[in-house]
Amino acid sequence: MQNLPSAEVYEKEFKYMPWGILIKEIQEFIIKTTPKGSNVLDLLCGPGYLLGKLQEKRPDVKYRGVDLDLDFIEHAQKVYPEISFEVGDASTWESENKFDVVLCTAGLHHLPYEEQEAFVEKVSRLLKQDGFALIADPYIDDYANEKERKLASAKLGYEYLAETIKSGGSTDVIKAAIDVLSNDVFLVEYKASVKKNKTLFEKYFSQVEMHKTWPKGESGYGDYYFILKK
């Protein structure tokens, strides 16, 4: 069982954690580039924060969010009633319809490593030929064995925790950052490296465009999002 924060704490994280920088940047990208009347799917949508922000600026777009956590979906349905949310396991969820935009932000690492490729392949199948997918995650340094993976996870976790404290994070958000570090080291969550996931994305998409939002400067770890096209 993954140690997830409450929906309320989850949404506070965007204010204090580096991840909030990425979410703001991809909001701007989606708002500017999504065609009018598009259908947007968010897999592992959490409590619906991203879709809620998008709907404020682009009410002409149809949004659909899917997440396995009932508490998150109930929160999303209550706070963002104009958006369609449903409980579903992203690993098995399917749709007969294809979408103009498919999103997955901070979701891929909640799937075990052995399930991540099948999920990426599904994103490709659910995407219209002229659409785009956007997959974003915090990434750890590349690793060759389990000890290196644990050390890389601890490094990312420490840097995230330090930034959260520096930004004035409240006690509950700091606690959530500590939980993330623990989850990553002990394989409750499954963060990969940029190198590994970029290689995976290139198997299913002909165009793979990478963007980094944190930290500034060169590093193997940090927050990245990929814009993917067939």
Backbone as CSV, one residue per row, in Angstrom:
resi,resn,N_x,N_y,N_z,CA_x,CA_y,CA_z,C_x,C_y,C_z
1,MET,0.852,-1.202,0.000,0.000,0.000,0.000,0.883,1.245,0.000
2,GLN,0.612,2.162,-0.927,1.415,3.370,-1.007,0.969,4.371,0.052
3,ASN,1.947,5.060,0.609,1.708,5.996,1.704,1.411,7.373,1.113
4,LEU,0.155,7.603,0.730,-0.232,8.833,0.049,-0.717,9.873,1.043
5,PRO,-0.466,11.148,0.765,-1.005,12.212,1.618,-2.494,12.380,1.363
6,SER,-3.160,13.135,2.223,-4.555,13.460,1.969,-4.643,14.369,0.746
7,ALA,-5.841,14.473,0.182,-6.034,15.351,-0.976,-5.675,16.786,-0.647
8,GLU,-6.007,17.219,0.559,-5.727,18.602,0.957,-4.221,18.863,1.043
9,VAL,-3.485,17.921,1.638,-2.029,18.070,1.724,-1.403,17.983,0.335
10,TYR,-1.915,17.072,-0.476,-1.404,16.902,-1.845,-1.458,18.234,-2.599
11,GLU,-2.564,18.947,-2.476,-2.701,20.212,-3.199,-1.848,21.315,-2.583
12,LYS,-1.555,21.231,-1.283,-0.648,22.202,-0.659,0.787,22.001,-1.135
13,GLU,1.128,20.782,-1.541,2.500,20.497,-1.977,2.911,21.359,-3.165
14,PHE,1.960,21.732,-4.005,2.292,22.527,-5.186,2.851,23.894,-4.811
15,LYS,2.528,24.365,-3.620,3.010,25.673,-3.166,4.438,25.599,-2.639
16,TYR,4.809,24.487,-2.025,6.080,24.417,-1.312,7.124,23.506,-1.950
17,MET,6.710,22.523,-2.705,7.655,21.590,-3.320,8.047,22.054,-4.718
18,PRO,9.226,21.669,-5.196,9.643,22.053,-6.551,8.652,21.627,-7.628
19,TRP,7.881,20.581,-7.354,6.925,20.073,-8.337,5.941,21.139,-8.801
20,GLY,5.657,22.093,-7.927,4.732,23.157,-8.301,5.212,23.981,-9.480
21,ILE,6.532,24.112,-9.628,7.106,24.840,-10.766,6.748,24.129,-12.063
22,LEU,6.904,22.806,-12.054,6.594,22.012,-13.245,5.113,22.101,-13.588
23,ILE,4.254,21.975,-12.583,2.813,22.002,-12.843,2.395,23.322,-13.474
24,LYS,2.944,24.430,-13.014,2.612,25.728,-13.602,3.066,25.796,-15.059
25,GLU,4.253,25.267,-15.346,4.773,25.336,-16.716,3.938,24.486,-17.667
26,ILE,3.561,23.296,-17.242,2.785,22.465,-18.163,1.346,22.982,-18.281
27,GLN,0.827,23.615,-17.241,-0.486,24.268,-17.387,-0.441,25.274,-18.533
28,GLU,0.585,26.123,-18.532,0.712,27.144,-19.564,0.831,26.511,-20.943
29,PHE,1.606,25.430,-21.027,1.783,24.755,-22.322,0.466,24.182,-22.829
30,ILE,-0.252,23.486,-21.970,-1.503,22.849,-22.384,-2.554,23.894,-22.741
31,ILE,-2.645,24.947,-21.947,-3.621,26.002,-22.214,-3.377,26.647,-23.579
32,LYS,-2.115,26.843,-23.941,-1.766,27.515,-25.190,-1.871,26.601,-26.410
33,THR,-1.626,25.309,-26.247,-1.462,24.431,-27.412,-2.621,23.479,-27.673
34,THR,-3.525,23.310,-26.728,-4.615,22.355,-26.920,-5.694,22.953,-27.814
35,PRO,-6.041,22.295,-28.923,-7.061,22.823,-29.821,-8.430,22.932,-29.142
36,LYS,-9.228,23.864,-29.605,-10.564,24.073,-29.067,-11.403,22.808,-29.226
37,GLY,-12.148,22.475,-28.170,-13.027,21.311,-28.219,-12.331,19.975,-28.047
38,SER,-11.073,19.983,-27.658,-10.320,18.739,-27.505,-10.838,17.904,-26.337
39,ASN,-10.497,16.627,-26.390,-10.757,15.709,-25.293,-9.442,15.408,-24.601
40,VAL,-9.356,15.700,-23.301,-8.126,15.538,-22.529,-8.336,14.470,-21.457
41,LEU,-7.450,13.503,-21.425,-7.489,12.432,-20.434,-6.299,12.567,-19.497
42,ASP,-6.560,12.492,-18.195,-5.495,12.513,-17.190,-5.531,11.194,-16.431
43,LEU,-4.542,10.340,-16.672,-4.433,9.056,-15.990,-3.600,9.212,-14.721
44,LEU,-4.044,8.574,-13.628,-3.458,8.773,-12.300,-3.550,10.255,-11.942
45,CYS,-4.769,10.767,-12.003,-5.006,12.212,-11.899,-4.936,12.739,-10.478
46,GLY,-4.805,11.847,-9.467,-4.767,12.313,-8.091,-6.058,13.015,-7.718
47,PRO,-6.001,14.076,-6.911,-7.218,14.785,-6.490,-7.740,15.794,-7.496
48,GLY,-7.217,15.767,-8.732,-7.801,16.565,-9.804,-7.301,17.986,-9.944
49,TYR,-6.235,18.332,-9.231,-5.749,19.711,-9.206,-5.420,20.232,-10.600
50,LEU,-4.668,19.472,-11.374,-4.237,19.930,-12.696,-5.429,20.170,-13.617
51,LEU,-6.337,19.207,-13.688,-7.497,19.386,-14.555,-8.355,20.558,-14.096
52,GLY,-8.444,20.751,-12.792,-9.198,21.886,-12.281,-8.619,23.212,-12.734
53,LYS,-7.294,23.339,-12.687,-6.631,24.563,-13.130,-6.803,24.762,-14.637
54,LEU,-6.726,23.677,-15.399,-6.897,23.781,-16.844,-8.320,24.190,-17.197
55,GLN,-9.293,23.638,-16.481,-10.685,23.938,-16.782,-11.018,25.406,-16.537
56,GLU,-10.325,26.021,-15.572,-10.545,27.449,-15.296,-10.199,28.308,-16.512
57,LYS,-9.124,27.959,-17.199,-8.634,28.750,-18.331,-9.162,28.272,-19.677
58,ARG,-9.464,26.982,-19.777,-9.918,26.418,-21.053,-11.201,25.606,-20.843
59,PRO,-12.305,26.294,-20.533,-13.565,25.573,-20.316,-14.141,24.967,-21.593
60,ASP,-13.560,25.309,-22.746,-14.031,24.750,-24.011,-13.567,23.316,-24.225
61,VAL,-12.657,22.845,-23.395,-12.079,21.514,-23.532,-12.824,20.535,-22.623
62,LYS,-12.947,19.283,-23.075,-13.577,18.237,-22.267,-12.488,17.469,-21.512
63,TYR,-12.665,17.337,-20.197,-11.647,16.712,-19.355,-12.195,15.444,-18.702
64,ARG,-11.293,14.468,-18.583,-11.643,13.208,-17.919,-10.463,12.766,-17.069
65,GLY,-10.715,12.465,-15.801,-9.651,12.052,-14.897,-9.913,10.674,-14.327
66,VAL,-8.842,9.877,-14.216,-8.951,8.507,-13.701,-7.893,8.299,-12.632
67,ASP,-8.311,7.767,-11.490,-7.356,7.446,-10.424,-7.929,6.318,-9.577
68,LEU,-7.043,5.511,-9.012,-7.474,4.357,-8.221,-7.916,4.743,-6.814
69,ASP,-7.432,5.885,-6.313,-7.685,6.273,-4.930,-9.071,6.908,-4.792
70,LEU,-9.942,6.246,-4.056,-11.324,6.718,-3.907,-11.387,8.081,-3.236
71,ASP,-10.563,8.303,-2.209,-10.580,9.594,-1.517,-10.202,10.732,-2.458
72,PHE,-9.196,10.502,-3.304,-8.791,11.516,-4.269,-9.933,11.821,-5.244
73,ILE,-10.588,10.785,-5.748,-11.652,10.993,-6.729,-12.855,11.674,-6.088
74,GLU,-13.192,11.314,-4.874,-14.306,11.979,-4.198,-13.993,13.459,-3.975
75,HIS,-12.745,13.762,-3.628,-12.324,15.157,-3.482,-12.450,15.887,-4.817
76,ALA,-11.957,15.266,-5.879,-11.995,15.890,-7.203,-13.430,16.154,-7.652
77,GLN,-14.302,15.185,-7.438,-15.701,15.346,-7.846,-16.377,16.474,-7.072
78,LYS,-15.992,16.656,-5.816,-16.584,17.702,-4.988,-16.053,19.083,-5.345
79,VAL,-14.728,19.187,-5.554,-14.104,20.495,-5.773,-14.217,20.939,-7.233
80,TYR,-14.209,19.973,-8.161,-14.243,20.296,-9.594,-15.435,19.582,-10.244
81,PRO,-16.651,19.961,-9.911,-17.842,19.215,-10.336,-18.111,19.239,-11.841
82,GLU,-17.500,20.156,-12.561,-17.763,20.236,-13.998,-16.890,19.280,-14.809
83,ILE,-15.991,18.566,-14.118,-15.083,17.639,-14.782,-15.505,16.208,-14.481
84,SER,-15.325,15.312,-15.450,-15.671,13.902,-15.278,-14.506,13.149,-14.637
85,PHE,-14.718,12.664,-13.420,-13.712,11.870,-12.713,-14.278,10.487,-12.419
86,GLU,-13.405,9.486,-12.431,-13.845,8.134,-12.106,-12.725,7.353,-11.426
87,VAL,-13.136,6.393,-10.602,-12.182,5.501,-9.963,-11.798,4.408,-10.955
88,GLY,-10.505,4.229,-11.149,-10.044,3.200,-12.065,-8.561,2.939,-11.902
89,ASP,-8.150,1.718,-12.147,-6.746,1.322,-12.087,-6.106,1.631,-13.434
90,ALA,-5.149,2.543,-13.454,-4.525,2.960,-14.710,-3.872,1.799,-15.452
91,SER,-3.502,0.755,-14.727,-2.851,-0.391,-15.366,-3.830,-1.214,-16.200
92,THR,-5.114,-1.181,-15.833,-6.107,-2.004,-16.535,-7.193,-1.172,-17.217
93,TRP,-7.281,0.118,-16.901,-8.336,0.966,-17.455,-8.180,1.103,-18.962
94,GLU,-9.304,0.998,-19.676,-9.288,1.125,-21.129,-10.453,1.999,-21.574
95,SER,-10.359,2.497,-22.777,-11.428,3.299,-23.362,-11.517,3.001,-24.854
96,GLU,-12.736,2.955,-25.357,-12.923,2.779,-26.803,-12.593,4.057,-27.554
97,ASN,-12.641,5.179,-26.859,-12.365,6.472,-27.478,-10.889,6.811,-27.395
98,LYS,-10.413,7.559,-28.381,-9.059,8.096,-28.345,-9.127,9.572,-27.962
99,PHE,-8.012,10.096,-27.486,-7.996,11.438,-26.921,-6.988,12.329,-27.650
100,ASP,-7.295,13.623,-27.672,-6.388,14.590,-28.285,-5.145,14.809,-27.425
101,VAL,-5.326,14.729,-26.126,-4.230,14.914,-25.175,-4.365,13.866,-24.074
102,VAL,-3.252,13.204,-23.761,-3.218,12.254,-22.646,-2.139,12.723,-21.677
103,LEU,-2.513,12.896,-20.413,-1.605,13.396,-19.389,-1.327,12.333,-18.336
104,CYS,-0.130,12.380,-17.797,0.204,11.595,-16.610,1.305,12.355,-15.878
105,THR,0.943,13.035,-14.808,1.914,13.845,-14.079,2.098,13.271,-12.678
106,ALA,3.342,12.940,-12.343,3.669,12.326,-11.051,2.867,11.053,-10.834
107,GLY,2.613,10.334,-11.924,1.826,9.111,-11.818,2.593,7.860,-12.172
108,LEU,3.488,7.949,-13.159,4.167,6.758,-13.648,4.929,6.047,-12.537
109,HIS,5.521,6.814,-11.618,6.320,6.185,-10.568,5.485,5.470,-9.513
110,HIS,4.167,5.573,-9.586,3.316,4.804,-8.680,3.084,3.389,-9.201
111,LEU,3.480,3.128,-10.440,3.352,1.785,-11.009,4.661,1.034,-10.832
112,PRO,4.612,-0.247,-10.452,5.848,-1.044,-10.375,6.614,-0.987,-11.690
113,TYR,7.925,-1.097,-11.602,8.761,-0.987,-12.799,8.287,-1.907,-13.920
114,GLU,7.885,-3.120,-13.563,7.497,-4.089,-14.590,6.182,-3.735,-15.272
115,GLU,5.419,-2.779,-14.743,4.155,-2.369,-15.353,4.275,-1.065,-16.136
116,GLN,5.399,-0.393,-16.033,5.496,0.941,-16.618,5.518,0.918,-18.141
117,GLU,6.161,-0.054,-18.741,6.191,-0.084,-20.205,4.806,-0.316,-20.785
118,ALA,4.043,-1.240,-20.215,2.692,-1.494,-20.709,1.825,-0.235,-20.585
119,PHE,2.045,0.545,-19.532,1.292,1.782,-19.361,1.653,2.789,-20.445
120,VAL,2.936,2.944,-20.734,3.361,3.882,-21.777,2.793,3.462,-23.131
121,GLU,2.786,2.159,-23.396,2.198,1.657,-24.638,0.711,1.987,-24.699
122,LYS,0.025,1.896,-23.562,-1.398,2.229,-23.504,-1.626,3.703,-23.801
123,VAL,-0.792,4.560,-23.236,-0.905,5.993,-23.512,-0.826,6.234,-25.015
124,SER,0.097,5.557,-25.678,0.233,5.696,-27.127,-1.031,5.238,-27.847
125,ARG,-1.621,4.135,-27.410,-2.840,3.619,-28.042,-4.029,4.543,-27.836
126,LEU,-4.112,5.177,-26.679,-5.249,6.039,-26.367,-5.157,7.408,-27.040
127,LEU,-3.992,7.714,-27.604,-3.747,9.031,-28.187,-4.116,9.060,-29.674
128,LYS,-4.815,10.112,-30.081,-5.097,10.300,-31.501,-3.803,10.535,-32.267
129,GLN,-3.822,10.252,-33.550,-2.613,10.319,-34.357,-1.990,11.710,-34.352
130,ASP,-2.815,12.749,-34.321,-2.297,14.119,-34.359,-2.282,14.789,-32.982
131,GLY,-2.462,13.997,-31.923,-2.473,14.556,-30.583,-1.101,14.514,-29.934
132,PHE,-1.063,14.819,-28.639,0.197,14.711,-27.904,-0.063,14.184,-26.499
133,ALA,0.920,13.477,-25.983,0.894,13.023,-24.599,1.917,13.826,-23.816
134,LEU,1.674,13.969,-22.536,2.621,14.655,-21.666,2.775,13.817,-20.396
135,ILE,3.974,13.293,-20.219,4.284,12.491,-19.037,5.353,13.211,-18.240
136,ALA,5.071,13.459,-16.970,5.986,14.197,-16.103,6.229,13.403,-14.828
137,ASP,7.460,13.507,-14.309,7.800,12.801,-13.081,9.033,13.420,-12.443
138,PRO,9.214,13.216,-11.140,10.529,13.441,-10.545,11.416,12.229,-10.885
139,TYR,12.637,12.487,-11.276,13.547,11.420,-11.689,14.767,11.356,-10.776
140,ILE,15.287,10.145,-10.638,16.511,9.936,-9.868,17.683,9.773,-10.828
141,ASP,18.914,9.900,-10.294,20.103,9.643,-11.101,20.045,8.239,-11.675
142,ASP,20.702,8.052,-12.815,20.722,6.724,-13.415,21.448,5.747,-12.486
143,TYR,21.097,4.487,-12.582,21.629,3.476,-11.661,21.801,2.149,-12.388
144,ALA,22.722,1.328,-11.879,23.004,0.041,-12.506,22.652,-1.135,-11.615
145,ASN,22.386,-0.885,-10.338,22.054,-1.968,-9.415,21.191,-1.406,-8.291
146,GLU,20.757,-2.282,-7.398,19.822,-1.881,-6.361,20.438,-0.912,-5.353
147,LYS,21.701,-1.099,-5.019,22.335,-0.152,-4.094,22.390,1.237,-4.705
148,GLU,22.745,1.332,-5.985,22.786,2.636,-6.650,21.394,3.252,-6.739
149,ARG,20.378,2.404,-6.948,19.012,2.933,-7.012,18.606,3.539,-5.670
150,LYS,18.916,2.844,-4.565,18.575,3.362,-3.241,19.297,4.673,-2.957
151,LEU,20.572,4.734,-3.305,21.336,5.962,-3.073,20.787,7.117,-3.911
152,ALA,20.426,6.819,-5.164,19.864,7.856,-6.031,18.508,8.333,-5.499
153,SER,17.709,7.409,-4.987,16.411,7.771,-4.415,16.579,8.633,-3.174
154,ALA,17.561,8.264,-2.332,17.819,9.049,-1.125,18.293,10.459,-1.477
155,LYS,19.095,10.568,-2.528,19.593,11.874,-2.955,18.456,12.771,-3.415
156,LEU,17.597,12.270,-4.282,16.451,13.059,-4.733,15.564,13.422,-3.554
157,GLY,15.302,12.449,-2.687,14.436,12.696,-1.550,14.967,13.780,-0.632
158,TYR,16.289,13.766,-0.379,16.880,14.792,0.470,16.748,16.167,-0.167
159,GLU,17.061,16.270,-1.465,16.987,17.569,-2.135,15.555,18.097,-2.146
160,TYR,14.589,17.214,-2.336,13.186,17.628,-2.320,12.792,18.117,-0.932
161,LEU,13.215,17.374,0.089,12.908,17.756,1.461,13.540,19.101,1.805
162,ALA,14.796,19.286,1.415,15.492,20.540,1.705,14.788,21.723,1.040
163,GLU,14.390,21.565,-0.216,13.699,22.652,-0.918,12.350,22.953,-0.270
164,THR,11.674,21.918,0.188,10.375,22.109,0.838,10.527,22.906,2.128
165,ILE,11.552,22.597,2.897,11.802,23.336,4.141,12.209,24.784,3.835
166,LYS,13.099,24.968,2.850,13.556,26.315,2.490,12.400,27.203,2.039
167,SER,11.422,26.618,1.387,10.304,27.403,0.851,9.243,27.693,1.904
168,GLY,9.471,27.237,3.136,8.522,27.520,4.208,7.400,26.529,4.321
169,GLY,7.634,25.314,3.854,6.592,24.308,3.883,6.032,24.064,5.276
170,SER,4.747,23.856,5.353,4.090,23.574,6.627,4.465,22.171,7.098
171,THR,4.180,21.891,8.361,4.579,20.617,8.950,4.021,19.428,8.185
172,ASP,2.763,19.500,7.765,2.168,18.369,7.057,2.806,18.151,5.696
173,VAL,3.223,19.221,5.019,3.883,19.068,3.717,5.300,18.539,3.899
174,ILE,6.002,18.994,4.926,7.341,18.457,5.220,7.255,16.965,5.530
175,LYS,6.247,16.594,6.315,6.036,15.172,6.612,5.807,14.385,5.325
176,ALA,5.040,14.957,4.393,4.790,14.284,3.120,6.081,14.112,2.331
177,ALA,6.974,15.111,2.380,8.260,15.007,1.687,9.121,13.902,2.290
178,ILE,9.092,13.777,3.612,9.824,12.685,4.273,9.262,11.332,3.852
179,ASP,7.954,11.238,3.748,7.318,9.991,3.316,7.734,9.630,1.892
180,VAL,7.857,10.644,1.026,8.288,10.387,-0.353,9.682,9.775,-0.365
181,LEU,10.595,10.328,0.420,11.955,9.793,0.489,11.926,8.326,0.905
182,SER,11.190,8.036,1.957,11.087,6.655,2.437,10.455,5.746,1.393
183,ASN,9.363,6.203,0.777,8.679,5.398,-0.238,9.604,5.035,-1.388
184,ASP,10.418,6.000,-1.814,11.312,5.762,-2.946,12.419,4.780,-2.598
185,VAL,13.039,4.966,-1.455,14.156,4.095,-1.071,13.684,2.652,-0.916
186,PHE,12.511,2.467,-0.310,12.050,1.119,0.011,11.067,0.546,-1.014
187,LEU,11.033,1.133,-2.209,10.234,0.620,-3.325,8.745,0.527,-2.999
188,VAL,8.259,1.530,-2.281,6.819,1.721,-2.191,6.371,2.498,-3.430
189,GLU,7.250,3.366,-3.914,7.093,4.033,-5.204,8.297,3.655,-6.066
190,TYR,8.210,3.924,-7.374,9.151,3.324,-8.319,9.686,4.368,-9.297
191,LYS,10.434,5.309,-8.793,11.011,6.336,-9.662,12.162,5.753,-10.470
192,ALA,12.245,6.170,-11.721,13.294,5.712,-12.627,14.209,6.885,-12.963
193,SER,15.182,6.642,-13.812,16.073,7.701,-14.268,15.559,8.273,-15.584
194,VAL,15.998,9.491,-15.894,15.637,10.120,-17.165,16.100,9.251,-18.335
195,LYS,17.303,8.731,-18.235,17.856,7.907,-19.315,16.976,6.699,-19.589
196,LYS,16.567,6.008,-18.543,15.754,4.806,-18.722,14.391,5.132,-19.307
197,ASN,13.740,6.179,-18.797,12.405,6.481,-19.298,12.423,7.106,-20.684
198,LYS,13.435,7.896,-21.001,13.526,8.450,-22.349,13.646,7.319,-23.372
199,THR,14.444,6.324,-23.054,14.577,5.162,-23.931,13.247,4.440,-24.086
200,LEU,12.501,4.329,-22.981,11.186,3.696,-23.032,10.224,4.495,-23.897
201,PHE,10.173,5.802,-23.730,9.257,6.627,-24.517,9.563,6.527,-26.013
202,GLU,10.831,6.438,-26.349,11.226,6.384,-27.760,10.782,5.096,-28.443
203,LYS,10.416,4.085,-27.679,9.900,2.845,-28.260,8.492,3.022,-28.814
204,TYR,7.737,3.977,-28.259,6.323,4.094,-28.601,5.935,5.435,-29.214
205,PHE,6.871,6.363,-29.260,6.594,7.683,-29.837,7.740,8.087,-30.748
206,SER,7.405,8.676,-31.888,8.432,9.094,-32.845,9.059,10.428,-32.464
207,GLN,8.325,11.235,-31.696,8.845,12.527,-31.234,8.841,12.551,-29.706
208,VAL,10.016,12.746,-29.142,10.172,12.778,-27.683,10.913,14.062,-27.318
209,GLU,10.198,15.003,-26.722,10.762,16.307,-26.384,10.849,16.442,-24.861
210,MET,12.045,16.656,-24.352,12.283,16.665,-22.916,12.463,18.079,-22.376
211,HIS,11.830,18.358,-21.228,11.953,19.645,-20.561,12.252,19.423,-19.079
212,LYS,13.168,20.206,-18.535,13.514,20.120,-17.114,13.102,21.410,-16.421
213,THR,12.493,21.288,-15.231,12.044,22.472,-14.502,12.774,22.682,-13.179
214,TRP,13.392,21.628,-12.636,14.106,21.741,-11.365,15.049,20.552,-11.215
215,PRO,16.241,20.751,-10.620,16.858,22.027,-10.241,17.491,22.695,-11.460
216,LYS,17.885,23.951,-11.305,18.554,24.634,-12.389,19.962,24.049,-12.548
217,GLY,20.463,24.064,-13.777,21.794,23.531,-14.023,21.760,22.043,-14.303
218,GLU,22.917,21.483,-14.549,23.029,20.079,-14.916,22.857,19.184,-13.693
219,SER,22.079,18.151,-13.866,21.921,17.129,-12.831,21.199,15.950,-13.469
220,GLY,21.454,14.770,-12.973,20.736,13.603,-13.462,19.360,13.480,-12.828
221,TYR,19.202,14.039,-11.648,17.932,13.950,-10.934,17.137,15.239,-11.129
222,GLY,15.861,15.195,-10.772,15.052,16.408,-10.822,13.700,16.184,-11.466
223,ASP,12.994,17.276,-11.705,11.652,17.247,-12.288,11.732,17.492,-13.791
224,TYR,11.185,16.566,-14.542,11.194,16.644,-16.001,9.796,16.320,-16.533
225,TYR,9.463,16.913,-17.675,8.288,16.446,-18.394,8.643,16.211,-19.851
226,PHE,7.954,15.237,-20.437,8.181,14.838,-21.825,6.922,15.094,-22.630
227,ILE,7.070,15.761,-23.763,5.983,15.931,-24.717,6.195,14.886,-25.793
228,LEU,5.183,14.042,-25.985,5.317,12.854,-26.824,4.297,12.884,-27.959
229,LYS,4.790,12.611,-29.167,3.911,12.554,-30.333,4.217,11.306,-31.142
230,LYS,3.197,10.801,-31.828,3.361,9.578,-32.627,4.167,9.844,-33.898
